[in-house]
């Protein structure tokens, strides 16, 4: 069910929500959190779809704020309510701010729509303000999610994550590393238990996760990490490979394509692993599983990043 509310107010939206629940039999008692999404018009349906999919694991209220560029239009607030089959296991409220209405204090647009006594998570899937924890919306949230991969210069964005980090911040570029981190940790838990003496990480030029993986390995293993980006012709997207050097030989985890990986270890046959790139829905659902600060992420983008050497150039990579 979709209910359009043109030129409305927050109080009218709240009354409409009650009416929709009474009419359709939907309840808000099972909602575990409120997810606030600040996005652009063109990306709205994609992010709502990801939130709807994630809501099947985390029933929630989703508030989508669409902020258009300032213009001379008469200030107004247009809203839409989606429930039932149009909202997964959530209820979706889209708020379209026209003109200067509410632009100076976005918090006032959502506070009246938040679930009572429920955690608040804010997600900026594309455009991200400076110092998100200091924004009016960021201050009311337990978790704040950004995505360096959507930025014009992902490498520069991820390099600056630690400068304004506050507990509760996270980035989906870190979440996309979960499968890599799990696999590498499992490898090192197996004999022989030789120490790692050096690490090499390579990834695509559009992959901020490459830098975060290098920073995590530098922090966790306390060894030199040679990392760098590959030309798009050589590898178009995501992380390409990780090499762990040990006295007994090199361990190589490498993707030949975007759906699988090959694991090569000394004295063992090569293993082919299912290793697809994680979807937006998977990353969002993982972030919503924990509402306390991700302490390890904070250490990686501050301590680990400070220990990391600059990325290797094409000359040092032997290109």
BALUM-116203 format. One record per atom (N, C-alpha, C, O): x, y, z; residue in three letters. Coordinates in pm, whole numbers, padded with zeros to 5 digits, always signed. Example, Ala and Ser with C-alpha at 12.3 -4.5 7.8 and 13.67 -1.06 7.14 Angstrom:
2
+01319-00569+00780ala+01230-00450+00780ala+01320-00330+00780ala+01424-00332+00846ala+01285-00225+00708ser+01367-00106+00714ser+01290+00003+00787ser+01341+00114+00804ser
END
This chain:
319
+00085-00119+00000unk+00000+00000+00000unk+00088+00124+00000unk+00186+00133+00074unk+00052+00222-00086unk+00125+00348-00094unk+00026+00463-00074unk-00078+00469-00140unk+00059+00552+00017unk-00025+00668+00047unk+00057+00793+00021unk+00162+00812+00083unk+00012+00879-00071unk+00080+01004-00102unk+00023+01116-00017unk-00098+01127+00001unk+00113+01201+00035unk+00073+01314+00119unk+00144+01440+00068unk+00247+01478+00123unk+00090+01504-00036unk+00155+01626-00088unk+00133+01745+00005unk+00030+01756+00071unk+00232+01833+00007unk+00226+01958+00085unk+00171+01931+00225unk+00061+01976+00260unk+00247+01858+00304unk+00199+01810+00433unk+00287+01859+00547unk+00376+01942+00528unk+00261+01807+00666unk+00341+01839+00784unk+00373+01709+00857unk+00315+01604+00827unk+00467+01716+00952unk+00506+01596+01025unk+00389+01542+01107unk+00370+01421+01117unk+00309+01632+01166unk+00195+01585+01246unk+00091+01515+01159unk+00030+01418+01203unk+00071+01563+01037unk-00023+01495+00946unk+00030+01359+00905unk-00047+01264+00888unk+00161+01349+00888unk+00220+01220+00851unk+00201+01121+00966unk+00169+01005+00942unk+00222+01165+01089unk+00204+01077+01205unk+00060+01026+01214unk+00038+00908+01241unk-00038+01114+01191unk-00177+01072+01194unk-00208+00974+01081unk-00283+00878+01099unk-00149+00999+00965unk-00171+00909+00852unk-00112+00771+00879unk-00169+00669+00839unk+00003+00766+00948unk+00063+00637+00984unk-00031+00556+01073unk-00049+00436+01053unk-00091+00622+01172unk-00185+00554+01260unk-00304+00502+01180unk-00349+00389+01201unk-00354+00584+01089unk-00468+00544+01007unk-00433+00426+00918unk-00513+00332+00904unk-00315+00429+00857unk-00273+00319+00769unk-00260+00190+00848unk-00301+00084+00801unk-00204+00197+00969unk-00189+00076+01051unk-00325+00020+01090unk-00346-00101+01088unk-00417+00108+01127unk-00549+00061+01167unk-00625+00001+01049unk-00695-00098+01063unk-00609+00063+00933unk-00681+00016+00815unk-00625-00115+00762unk-00699-00205+00724unk-00490-00125+00762unk-00428-00244+00705unk-00392-00350+00805unk-00350-00459+00766unk-00407-00322+00933unk-00374-00420+01035unk-00225-00430+01064unk-00183-00521+01136unk-00145-00338+01010unk-00001-00339+01036unk+00026-00283+01174unk-00047-00195+01221unk+00130-00332+01239unk+00167-00283+01372unk+00313-00241+01372unk+00392-00287+01290unk+00346-00153+01466unk+00485-00106+01479unk+00554-00168+01599unk+00668-00135+01628unk+00484-00259+01670unk+00541-00313+01794unk+00664-00397+01770unk+00752-00405+01856unk+00674-00461+01651unk+00787-00548+01626unk+00906-00478+01566unk+01008-00542+01539unk+00898-00347+01545unk+01009-00273+01487unk+01121-00258+01590unk+01097-00222+01705unk+01244-00285+01546unk+01355-00285+01640unk+01442-00160+01630unk+01524-00135+01718unk+01425-00081+01525unk+01505+00040+01509unk+01441+00131+01406unk+01348+00092+01335unk+01493+00253+01399unk+01455+00348+01293unk+01578+00372+01207unk+01685+00408+01258unk+01564+00352+01076unk+01672+00379+00982unk+01638+00506+00905unk+01537+00511+00835unk+01722+00608+00918unk+01704+00734+00846unk+01803+00735+00731unk+01923+00717+00752unk+01754+00756+00609unk+01838+00756+00490unk+01833+00893+00426unk+01724+00943+00397unk+01947+00955+00404unk+01956+01082+00334unk+02017+01057+00197unk+02135+01022+00187unk+01937+01074+00092unk+01983+01031-00040unk+01936+01126-00149unk+01856+01216-00125unk+01988+01103-00268unk+01946+01177-00385unk+01826+01110-00450unk+01801+00991-00429unk+01753+01187-00530unk+01632+01136-00596unk+01662+01015-00684unk+01589+00916-00681unk+01769+01022-00763unk+01798+00915-00858unk+01830+00783-00790unk+01807+00677-00846unk+01885+00790-00669unk+01925+00667-00598unk+01818+00617-00502unk+01838+00516-00434unk+01704+00685-00495unk+01606+00654-00391unk+01556+00511-00397unk+01558+00441-00296unk+01512+00465-00513unk+01452+00331-00521unk+01553+00222-00490unk+01518+00121-00429unk+01678+00242-00530unk+01781+00142-00502unk+01805+00127-00352unk+01814+00016-00300unk+01814+00239-00282unk+01842+00231-00138unk+01719+00183-00061unk+01733+00114+00040unk+01600+00219-00107unk+01480+00168-00041unk+01469+00017-00059unk+01431-00054+00034unk+01502-00031-00177unk+01500-00176-00201unk+01598-00248-00109unk+01565-00353-00054unk+01719-00191-00092unk+01816-00252-00002unk+01766-00251+00142unk+01783-00349+00215unk+01704-00141+00184unk+01650-00132+00319unk+01534-00230+00339unk+01523-00293+00444unk+01449-00244+00238unk+01338-00339+00247unk+01389-00482+00262unk+01336-00559+00342unk+01491-00516+00185unk+01549-00651+00196unk+01610-00672+00334unk+01592-00777+00395unk+01682-00571+00383unk+01744-00583+00516unk+01640-00589+00626unk+01664-00647+00732unk+01522-00530+00602unk+01418-00528+00705unk+01361-00667+00733unk+01300-00688+00838unk+01379-00760+00642unk+01331-00896+00668unk+01413-00963+00778unk+01367-01058+00842unk+01533-00912+00799unk+01615-00958+00911unk+01603-00862+01030unk+01613-00904+01145unk+01580-00734+01001unk+01570-00632+01105unk+01443-00549+01080unk+01452-00444+01017unk+01327-00592+01128unk+01205-00511+01108unk+01226-00370+01162unk+01271-00353+01276unk+01193-00270+01082unk+01227-00134+01121unk+01136-00034+01052unk+01061-00069+00961unk+01144+00089+01097unk+01082+00201+01026unk+01192+00270+00947unk+01298+00301+01000unk+01164+00295+00820unk+01261+00359+00732unk+01209+00498+00697unk+01098+00514+00647unk+01291+00599+00725unk+01258+00737+00691unk+01360+00784+00587unk+01479+00791+00614unk+01311+00815+00467unk+01398+00856+00357unk+01384+01005+00336unk+01275+01055+00305unk+01494+01077+00352unk+01495+01222+00332unk+01556+01253+00194unk+01672+01222+00168unk+01476+01314+00108unk+01521+01354-00024unk+01539+01505-00024unk+01442+01580-00018unk+01661+01549-00032unk+01692+01691-00026unk+01730+01739-00165unk+01836+01702-00216unk+01647+01820-00226unk+01676+01873-00358unk+01767+01995-00346unk+01785+02050-00237unk+01823+02036-00458unk+01906+02156-00457unk+01820+02278-00426unk+01704+02283-00466unk+01875+02377-00355unk+01797+02497-00324unk+01748+02566-00451unk+01823+02580-00548unk+01623+02608-00450unk+01568+02682-00563unk+01466+02783-00512unk+01452+02804-00391unk+01395+02844-00605unk+01300+02949-00567unk+01158+02895-00548unk+01064+02973-00537unk+01142+02762-00543unk+01010+02704-00525unk+00955+02740-00388unk+01030+02764-00293unk+00824+02745-00380unk+00760+02770-00250unk+00795+02657-00155unk+00785+02540-00193unk+00836+02687-00032unk+00874+02581+00063unk+00756+02487+00093unk+00645+02532+00119unk+00783+02358+00087unk+00679+02262+00124unk+00744+02127+00152unk+00861+02104+00120unk+00667+02041+00212unk+00711+01905+00244unk+00613+01808+00182unk+00495+01806+00219unk+00661+01726+00089unk+00580+01619+00030unk+00623+01487+00091unk+00742+01463+00112unk+00527+01401+00119unk+00558+01274+00184unk+00487+01159+00115unk+00390+01178+00042unk+00537+01041+00141unk+00474+00918+00092unk+00496+00809+00196unk+00605+00796+00252unk+00392+00730+00221unk+00399+00620+00317unk+00383+00490+00240unk+00290+00475+00161unk+00475+00396+00264unk+00466+00263+00201unk+00462+00158+00311unk+00544+00159+00402unk+00366+00068+00302unk+00356-00043+00396unk+00320-00169+00318unk+00289-00163+00199unk+00324-00284+00387unk+00287-00409+00323unk+00387-00453+00219unk+00508-00447+00243unk+00338-00497+00104unk+00426-00549+00000unk+00519-00447-00059unk+00618-00484-00122unk+00491-00319-00041unk+00578-00213-00093unk+00687-00173+00004unk+00766-00083-00024unk+00693-00240+00120unk+00790-00198+00222unk+00857-00315+00292unk+00913-00297+00400unk+00853-00434+00235unk+00917-00548+00301unk+00859-00571+00439unk+00737-00571+00456unk+00947-00590+00537unk+00902-00606+00676unk+00916-00476+00753unk+00930-00476+00875unk+00912-00365+00681unk+00927-00234+00743unk+00810-00147+00702unk+00719-00192+00632unk+00813-00022+00745unk+00724+00081+00691unk+00814+00193+00645unk+00902+00238+00719unk+00793+00239+00524unk+00881+00337+00462unk+00809+00471+00451unk+00697+00478+00401unk+00875+00576+00500unk+00822+00711+00490unk+00923+00794+00411unk+01037+00812+00455unk+00884+00843+00296unk+00972+00930+00219unk+00932+01074+00241unk+00813+01108+00236unk+01029+01158+00267unk+01007+01301+00290unk+01085+01378+00184unk+01208+01372+00179unk+01012+01450+00099unk+01076+01528-00006unk+01070+01675+00033unk+00962+01734+00038unk+01185+01732+00060unk+01193+01872+00102unk+01209+01960-00022unk+01305+01945-00097unk+01114+02051-00041unk+01117+02140-00156unk+01146+02282-00108unk+01095+02323-00004unk+01227+02355-00182unk+01263+02490-00140unk+01350+02486-00015unk+01435+02398-00001unk+01328+02580+00074unk+01409+02588+00195unk+01341+02525+00316unk+01391+02538+00427unk+01228+02456+00296unk+01154+02398+00408unk+01238+02295+00482unk+01278+02194+00425unk+01264+02322+00608unk+01334+02226+00692unk+01480+02207+00662unk+01546+02125+00726unk+01534+02282+00564unk+01673+02257+00523unk+01772+02293+00633unk+01878+02232+00644unk+01738+02391+00715unk+01831+02436+00818unk+01835+02342+00938unk+01933+02341+01013unk+01730+02262+00957unk+01727+02170+01072unk+01653+02044+01032unk+01533+02031+01057unk+01725+01952+00972unk+01663+01828+00925unk+01614+01743+01041unk+01522+01663+01025unk+01676+01759+01158unk+01636+01680+01274unk+01488+01699+01306unk+01420+01604+01346unk+01437+01822+01287unk+01297+01849+01320unk+01201+01774+01230unk+01086+01752+01267unk+01248+01733+01111unk+01161+01661+01018unk+01142+01515+01058unk+01042+01453+01022unk+01237+01459+01132unk+01231+01316+01161unk+01200+01284+01306unk+01153+01173+01335unk+01225+01377+01399unk+01208+01342+01540unk+01065+01300+01572unk+01043+01212+01655unk+00967+01364+01507unk+00828+01327+01534unk+00787+01196+01472unk+00677+01147+01499unk+00874+01137+01389unk+00842+01012+01321unk+00926+00895+01372unk+00908+00782+01326unk+01016+00919+01466unk+01101+00812+01518unk+01019+00717+01604unk+00924+00758+01672unk+01056+00589+01601unk+00992+00494+01690unk+01033+00524+01834unk+01151+00551+01859unk+00941+00521+01928unk+00978+00550+02068unk+01069+00443+02125unk+01048+00324+02104unk+01171+00488+02198unk+01262+00398+02270unk+01332+00298+02177unk+01366+00188+02221unk+01352+00333+02054unk+01421+00245+01959unk+01548+00314+01909unk+01549+00436+01892unk+01655+00237+01885unk+01779+00297+01835unk+01757+00363+01699unk+01667+00326+01624unk+01842+00461+01668unk+01837+00532+01541unk+01967+00509+01466unk+02076+00527+01521unk+01956+00468+01341unk+02072+00452+01252unk+02053+00545+01134unk+01944+00550+01076unk+02157+00619+01099unk+02151+00710+00985unk+02246+00660+00877unk+02360+00623+00905unk+02197+00661+00753unk+02275+00610+00640unk+02279+00716+00532unk+02175+00763+00484unk+02402+00755+00492unk+02425+00843+00377unk+02477+00757+00263unk+02598+00736+00255unk+02393+00706+00173unk+02440+00614+00069unk+02519+00681-00042unk+02588+00612-00117unk+02510+00812-00056unk+02583+00879-00164unk+02643+01011-00114unk+02758+01013-00071unk+02569+01120-00117unk+02622+01248-00071unk+02641+01246+00081unk+02549+01211+00155unk+02760+01285+00126unk+02793+01278+00268unk+02843+01413+00317unk+02934+01470+00257unk+02787+01466+00425unk+02835+01593+00480unk+02968+01575+00553unk+03008+01464+00585unk+03034+01685+00578unk+03156+01680+00658unk+03120+01651+00803unk+03022+01703+00856unk+03203+01569+00866unk+03189+01542+01010unk+03047+01499+01045unk+02973+01573+01111unk+03010+01379+01001unk+02872+01333+01011unk+02820+01327+01155unk+02701+01344+01178unk+02909+01303+01252unk+02863+01293+01391unk+02822+01428+01448unk+02755+01434+01551unk+02860+01537+01380unk+02827+01672+01428unk+02703+01728+01360unk+02656+01835+01399unk+02648+01660+01260unk+02529+01710+01192unk+02406+01693+01282unk+02409+01615+01377unk+02299+01766+01251unk+02178+01757+01333unk+02120+01617+01332unk+02068+01570+01433unk+02129+01548+01217unk+02080+01411+01209unk+02177+01315+01276unk+02135+01224+01347unk+02305+01335+01254unk+02406+01245+01311unk+02407+01244+01462unk+02439+01142+01523unk+02372+01357+01525unk+02375+01365+01671unk+02269+01278+01738unk+02286+01240+01854unk+02161+01245+01667unk+02054+01166+01730unk+02071+01016+01704unk+01989+00936+01749unk+02179+00978+01633unk+02195+00839+01591unk+02295+00763+01676unk+02395+00820+01722unk+02267+00634+01697unk+02364+00545+01761unk+02469+00497+01662unk+02586+00479+01697unk+02426+00477+01537unk+02520+00436+01432unk+02504+00529+01313unk+02393+00574+01283unk+02615+00557+01244unk+02617+00645+01128unk+02694+00574+01018unk+02811+00540+01036unk+02629+00551+00903unk+02685+00469+00796unk+02711+00554+00673unk+02621+00626+00627unk+02832+00547+00618unk+02865+00611+00492unk+02911+00504+00393unk+02917+00386+00427unk+02943+00547+00270unk+02989+00451+00169unk+03091+00519+00079unk+03054+00592-00014unk+03218+00495+00106unk+03325+00557+00028unk+03320+00517-00118unk+03365+00593-00205unk+03266+00398-00148unk+03266+00348-00285unk+03180+00433-00377unk+03197+00426-00499unk+03088+00512-00324unk+03001+00594-00408unk+03059+00732-00435unk+02998+00812-00507unk+03173+00762-00379unk+03231+00896-00391unk+03307+00912-00523unk+03353+00814-00582unk+03320+01034-00566unk+03393+01061-00690unk+03539+01018-00677unk+03597+00967-00773unk+03598+01038-00560unk+03736+00995-00534unk+03734+00906-00410unk+03760+00954-00300unk+03704+00775-00426unk+03692+00686-00310unk+03819+00680-00226unk+03812+00675-00103unk+03936+00682-00291unk+04062+00672-00217unk+04082+00791-00124unk+04124+00775-00009unk+04052+00911-00173unk+04067+01030-00090unk+03967+01030+00025unk+03999+01071+00136unk+03845+00983-00002unk+03743+00981+00103unk+03782+00886+00215unk+03773+00921+00332unk+03826+00765+00179unk+03861+00667+00282unk+03985+00711+00358unk+04001+00678+00475unk+04073+00785+00293unk+04193+00835+00361unk+04158+00936+00469unk+04234+00952+00565unk+04044+01004+00455unk+04005+01104+00553unk+03908+01054+00659unk+03864+01133+00743unk+03873+00925+00656unk+03774+00874+00752unk+03819+00888+00897unk+03738+00915+00985unk+03949+00870+00920unk+03997+00874+01058unk+04006+01013+01117unk+04010+01029+01239unk+04009+01116+01031unk+04028+01253+01081unk+03910+01301+01164unk+03927+01375+01260unk+03788+01257+01126unk+03668+01304+01196unk+03590+01188+01256unk+03469+01199+01279unk+03659+01078+01282unk+03591+00959+01334unk+03535+00985+01474unk+03599+01047+01559unk+03413+00935+01496unk+03351+00935+01628unk+03292+00796+01650unk+03244+00735+01555unk+03292+00745+01774unk+03234+00612+01800unk+03091+00605+01746unk+03008+00693+01773unk+03063+00501+01671unk+02934+00486+01605unk+02942+00504+01455unk+02851+00461+01383unk+03050+00566+01406unk+03070+00581+01262unk+03112+00448+01201unk+03179+00368+01267unk+03073+00424+01078unk+03122+00309+01003unk+03105+00338+00855unk+03035+00432+00817unk+03169+00258+00771unk+03161+00275+00627unk+03140+00139+00562unk+03200+00041+00605unk+03056+00131+00459unk+03028+00003+00395unk+03150-00055+00325unk+03152-00174+00293unk+03251+00027+00299unk+03376-00028+00244unk+03443-00122+00344unk+03511-00217+00304unk+03424-00096+00472unk+03474-00185+00576unk+03389-00311+00583unk+03441-00421+00599unk+03258-00296+00571unk+03167-00411+00578unk+03192-00507+00462unk+03178-00628+00479unk+03229-00455+00346unk+03255-00542+00231unk+03377-00631+00252unk+03400-00724+00174unk+03456-00604+00356unk+03576-00683+00383unk+03550-00806+00466unk+03641-00887+00486unk+03429-00824+00516unk+03405-00931+00613unk+03448-01067+00560unk+03515-01143+00630unk+03411-01097+00437unk+03447-01228+00382unk+03598-01244+00369unk+03651-01352+00397unk+03668-01141+00329unk+03814-01146+00320unk+03876-01165+00458unk+03966-01247+00474unk+03829-01091+00555unk+03885-01101+00690unk+03861-01239+00749unk+03950-01296+00813unk+03741-01293+00729unk+03711-01427+00781unk+03802-01532+00717unk+03854-01619+00787unk+03820-01525+00586unk+03901-01625+00517unk+04047-01616+00557unk+04112-01719+00579unk+04100-01494+00566unk+04240-01479+00603unk+04265-01523+00748unk+04368-01584+00777unk+04172-01493+00837unk+04186-01538+00976unk+04181-01690+00985unk+04255-01750+01063unk+04094-01753+00905unk+04085-01899+00907unk+04214-01962+00855unk+04257-02066+00907unk+04275-01902+00755unk+04401-01954+00702unk+04510-01954+00809unk+04583-02051+00823unk+04520-01845+00882unk+04626-01833+00982unk+04599-01916+01107unk+04688-01933+01190unk+04479-01966+01121unk+04446-02055+01233unk+04486-02199+01206unk+04473-02284+01294unk+04536-02227+01085unk+04573-02363+01047unk+04726-02378+01049unk+04798-02282+01025unk+04774-02500+01076unk+04920-02523+01071unk+04969-02515+00927unk+04891-02536+00833unk+05099-02484+00908unk+05198-02453+01012unk+05178-02311+01066unk+05134-02222+00994unk+05211-02292+01191unk+05184-02164+01255unk+05304-02070+01244unk+05349-02011+01343unk+05356-02058+01121unk+05467-01967+01098unk+05419-01822+01109unk+05305-01792+01073unk+05505-01734+01157unk+05466-01593+01160unk+05464-01534+01020unk+05541-01576+00933unk+05377-01440+00997unk+05373-01367+00871unk+05480-01258+00876unk+05488-01182+00972unk+05561-01251+00772unk+05671-01155+00770unk+05644-01035+00680unk+05706-00930+00696unk+05554-01050+00584unk+05521-00939+00494unk+05387-00969+00427unk+05345-01084+00417unk+05322-00862+00383unk+05190-00874+00320unk+05186-00788+00194unk+05243-00679+00190unk+05118-00839+00092unk+05095-00762-00030unk+04945-00763-00060unk+04882-00869-00061unk+04890-00646-00085unk+04747-00632-00115unk+04732-00552-00244unk+04794-00447-00260unk+04648-00603-00336unk+04621-00533-00460unk+04471-00529-00485unk+04398-00623-00452unk+04426-00418-00544unk+04284-00403-00576unk+04263-00300-00684unk+04358-00236-00729unk+04138-00286-00725unk+04104-00191-00831unk+04116-00048-00780unk+04109-00022-00660unk+04133+00044-00872unk+04150+00183-00836unk+04024+00244-00776unk+04031+00349-00712unk+03909+00180-00798unk+03783+00233-00742unk+03745+00163-00612unk+03632+00177-00565unk+03839+00088-00551unk+03809+00007-00434unk+03871+00065-00308unk+03988+00040-00281unk+03795+00142-00229unk+03847+00190-00101unk+03867+00077-00001unk+03943+00091+00094unk+03800-00036-00023unk+03818-00152+00066unk+03961-00204+00061unk+04009-00262+00159unk+04029-00185-00051unk+04168-00229-00062unk+04254-00163+00045unk+04333-00229+00112unk+04239-00032+00061unk+04317+00041+00160unk+04280-00001+00302unk+04368-00015+00387unk+04151-00022+00328unk+04109-00063+00462unk+04159-00202+00496unk+04195-00229+00611unk+04160-00292+00398unk+04214-00425+00422unk+04363-00419+00454unk+04411-00488+00544unk+04435-00335+00381unk+04578-00318+00408unk+04601-00261+00548unk+04691-00305+00619unk+04519-00164+00588unk+04534-00104+00720unk+04501-00205+00830unk+04567-00207+00934unk+04398-00289+00808unk+04363-00392+00906unk+04477-00493+00922unk+04513-00529+01034unk+04535-00539+00812unk+04645-00636+00818unk+04769-00573+00883unk+04841-00640+00957unk+04793-00446+00854unk+04907-00379+00918unk+04888-00371+01069unk+04983-00391+01144unk+04767-00341+01113unk+04739-00331+01255unk+04739-00468+01322unk+04793-00483+01432unk+04679-00568+01257unk+04663-00700+01318unk+04792-00780+01322unk+04818-00850+01419unk+04873-00769+01216unk+04993-00853+01205unk+05122-00780+01242unk+05224-00844+01269unk+05118-00647+01243unk+05235-00567+01277unk+05355-00602+01189unk+05466-00622+01238unk+05330-00610+01058unk+05436-00636+00960unk+05419-00538+00844unk+05312-00480+00829unk+05524-00518+00763unk+05510-00428+00649unk+05402-00476+00552unk+05390-00596+00526unk+05325-00383+00500unk+05219-00414+00403unk+05243-00332+00278unk+05238-00209+00280unk+05268-00403+00168unk+05283-00340+00036unk+05146-00345-00031unk+05097-00453-00063unk+05084-00229-00052unk+04951-00227-00111unk+04945-00125-00223unk+05024-00031-00226unk+04852-00144-00313unk+04839-00051-00425unk+04721-00085-00512unk+04655-00187-00495unk+04696+00004-00609unk+04582-00009-00698unk+04628-00053-00836unk+04736-00015-00882unk+04544-00133-00901unk+04573-00183-01035unk+04495-00101-01138unk+04393-00040-01108unk+04547-00101-01262unk+04476-00034-01371unk+04343-00103-01396unk+04333-00225-01380unk+04241-00028-01436unk+04110-00088-01465unk+04117-00198-01570unk+04038-00292-01567unk+04211-00186-01665unk+04223-00291-01767unk+04270-00422-01706unk+04236-00530-01756unk+04348-00412-01598unk+04400-00534-01534unk+04299-00594-01437unk+04285-00716-01428unk+04228-00507-01363unk+04128-00553-01267unk+04029-00439-01245unk+04067-00334-01193unk+03901-00457-01283unk+03808-00343-01286unk+03749-00301-01153unk+03735-00182-01128unk+03714-00398-01065unk+03640-00362-00944unk+03682-00448-00825unk+03711-00567-00840unk+03686-00386-00707unk+03706-00461-00583unk+03850-00503-00559unk+03942-00463-00631unk+03867-00585-00456unk+04000-00636-00418unk+04039-00751-00511unk+03957-00837-00542unk+04163-00752-00553unk+04214-00855-00643unk+04283-00968-00567unk+04252-01085-00588unk+04378-00934-00478unk+04458-01041-00417unk+04521-00996-00286unk+04542-00877-00262unk+04551-01096-00203unk+04629-01076-00080unk+04734-01187-00077unk+04703-01304-00097unk+04858-01148-00050unk+04968-01244-00038unk+05030-01231+00100unk+05070-01122+00142unk+05037-01343+00171unk+05099-01346+00304unk+05230-01422+00292unk+05230-01541+00257unk+05342-01357+00321unk+05473-01420+00315unk+05508-01479+00452unk+05501-01410+00554unk+05546-01608+00451unk+05590-01676+00574unk+05715-01757+00542unk+05741-01786+00425unk+05792-01796+00643unk+05913-01876+00617unk+05885-02003+00540unk+05970-02049+00464unk+05767-02061+00557unk+05733-02186+00487unk+05684-02163+00344unk+05661-02259+00271unk+05668-02037+00305unk+05623-02007+00170unk+05510-01906+00170unk+05463-01864+00275unk+05468-01866+00050unk+05364-01765+00037unk+05225-01825+00031unk+05203-01928-00032unk+05132-01760+00098unk+04990-01791+00088unk+04927-01683+00002unk+04942-01564+00030unk+04857-01725-00102unk+04796-01630-00196unk+04647-01656-00203unk+04603-01767-00233unk+04569-01552-00176unk+04424-01556-00194unk+04393-01454-00304unk+04407-01334-00284unk+04349-01505-00420unk+04337-01419-00538unk+04207-01447-00611unk+04165-01562-00627unk+04145-01340-00656unk+04024-01353-00736unk+04059-01359-00885unk+04119-01265-00939unk+04021-01468-00953unk+04035-01468-01099unk+03919-01396-01166unk+03930-01352-01280unk+03807-01384-01093unk+03689-01313-01142unk+03613-01261-01020unk+03655-01282-00906unk+03502-01193-01043unk+03431-01128-00933unk+03345-01223-00851unk+03287-01182-00751unk+03337-01351-00890unk+03249-01444-00819unk+03323-01552-00741unk+03261-01622-00662unk+03453-01567-00762unk+03526-01675-00695unk+03667-01630-00659unk+03712-01522-00699unk+03736-01715-00582unk+03875-01687-00545unk+03952-01818-00544unk+03895-01925-00523unk+04082-01808-00569unk+04172-01924-00565unk+04265-01908-00445unk+04329-01804-00429unk+04271-02011-00360unk+04361-02012-00245unk+04477-02105-00274unk+04456-02224-00298unk+04598-02052-00271unk+04720-02132-00294unk+04806-02126-00168unk+04840-02019-00118unk+04842-02247-00118unk+04925-02259+00002unk+05037-02358-00025unk+05018-02453-00101unk+05154-02338+00036unk+05267-02428+00014unk+05230-02573+00050unk+05173-02598+00156unk+05265-02667-00038unk+05245-02809-00010unk+05101-02855-00016unk+05072-02968+00023unk+05010-02772-00064unk+04869-02810-00074unk+04816-02779-00214unk+04866-02688-00280unk+04716-02856-00259unk+04655-02822-00387unk+04579-02690-00378unk+04537-02649-00270unk+04561-02625-00491unk+04486-02500-00494unk+04338-02528-00466unk+04285-02632-00506unk+04275-02436-00398unk+04133-02448-00366unk+04057-02333-00431unk+04097-02217-00422unk+03947-02368-00497unk+03860-02265-00553unk+03746-02239-00455unk+03679-02332-00411unk+03725-02112-00421unk+03626-02073-00321unk+03519-01985-00385unk+03549-01904-00472unk+03395-02002-00340unk+03289-01908-00379unk+03316-01776-00308unk+03319-01771-00185unk+03336-01670-00383unk+03380-01544-00325unk+03316-01425-00396unk+03387-01336-00442unk+03183-01422-00406unk+03119-01311-00477unk+03130-01180-00400unk+03142-01179-00278unk+03127-01072-00472unk+03125-00941-00407unk+02993-00926-00331unk+02888-00971-00378unk+02999-00865-00217unk+02880-00853-00132unk+02784-00748-00187unk+02826-00644-00238unk+02656-00777-00176unk+02556-00684-00224unk+02532-00573-00122unk+02573-00583-00006unk+02466-00467-00168unk+02433-00357-00079unk+02343-00404+00035unk+02359-00361+00149unk+02249-00491+00004unk+02158-00543+00106unk+02233-00622+00213unk+02204-00608+00332unk+02330-00705+00172unk+02408-00784+00268unk+02489-00693+00360unk+02496-00717+00481unk+02549-00591+00303unk+02632-00500+00385unk+02545-00422+00484unk+02582-00407+00601unk+02431-00373+00436unk+02343-00297+00525unk+02290-00385+00637unk+02288-00344+00753unk+02247-00506+00603unk+02195-00597+00705unk+02301-00629+00810unk+02269-00638+00929unk+02427-00647+00768unk+02533-00675+00865unk+02554-00557+00959unk+02571-00577+01079unk+02553-00436+00906unk+02574-00319+00991unk+02461-00303+01092unk+02485-00253+01202unk+02340-00343+01057unk+02226-00329+01147unk+02223-00437+01255unk+02143-00429+01348unk+02310-00537+01244unk+02314-00642+01347unk+02377-00594+01476unk+02354-00651+01582unk+02457-00490+01466unk+02521-00438+01588unk+02500-00288+01593unk+02526-00216+01496unk+02452-00242+01708unk+02424-00100+01724unk+02520-00034+01822unk+02509+00086+01851unk+02617-00112+01872unk+02722-00053+01954unk+02837-00010+01862unk+02845-00060+01749unk+02924+00079+01905unk+03035+00122+01819unk+03124+00007+01777unk+03152-00084+01856unk+03169+00010+01653unk+03262-00090+01601unk+03404-00044+01637unk+03466+00035+01566unk+03453-00096+01749unk+03582-00051+01801unk+03696-00085+01705unk+03788-00005+01687unk+03690-00203+01644unk+03798-00244+01553unk+03804-00152+01433unk+03913-00111+01392unk+03690-00118+01376unk+03687-00024+01263unk+03752+00109+01302unk+03830+00165+01225unk+03718+00158+01421unk+03778+00283+01466unk+03929+00273+01477unk+03999+00367+01440unk+03980+00162+01527unk+04125+00145+01538unk+04191+00135+01400unk+04300+00187+01379unk+04123+00068+01306unk+04180+00050+01172unk+04196+00183+01101unk+04301+00209+01041unk+04093+00269+01106unk+04101+00394+01029unk+04180+00503+01102unk+04208+00608+01044unk+04215+00480+01227unk+04298+00576+01298unk+04438+00518+01319unk+04534+00564+01257unk+04452+00417+01404unk+04583+00360+01433unk+04641+00287+01312unk+04756+00312+01274unk+04563+00196+01251unk+04614+00119+01138unk+04652+00206+01021unk+04754+00183+00956unk+04569+00306+00993unk+04597+00395+00879unk+04725+00474+00901unk+04800+00497+00806unk+04750+00516+01024unk+04872+00592+01053unk+04997+00507+01034unk+05103+00560+01000unk+04985+00375+01056unk+05100+00286+01040unk+05127+00248+00895unk+05235+00200+00861unk+05027+00269+00809unk+05035+00220+00671unk+05123+00309+00585unk+05117+00432+00594unk+05206+00246+00502unk+05287+00320+00405unk+05199+00367+00290unk+05090+00312+00270unk+05242+00467+00214unk+05164+00511+00096unk+05148+00395-00003unk+05228+00301-00003unk+05045+00400-00088unk+05025+00292-00184unk+05139+00283-00284unk+05201+00383-00318unk+05164+00161-00330unk+05268+00140-00429unk+05227+00205-00561unk+05110+00205-00598unk+05324+00259-00631unk+05301+00317-00764unk+05311+00209-00870unk+05350+00096-00840unk+05277+00245-00994unk+05288+00148-01103unk+05431+00100-01121unk+05455-00016-01156unk+05528+00191-01096unk+05668+00151-01114unk+05709+00049-01008unk+05776-00049-01039unk+05667+00073-00882unk+05707-00019-00777unk+05631-00151-00784unk+05675-00252-00729unk+05514-00150-00851unk+05442-00274-00870unk+05498-00355-00988unk+05458-00469-01010unk+05591-00295-01061unk+05648-00366-01174unk+05561-00359-01298unk+05576-00439-01390unk+05468-00259-01300unk+05378-00248-01415unk+05449-00184-01532unk+05390-00166-01639unk
END
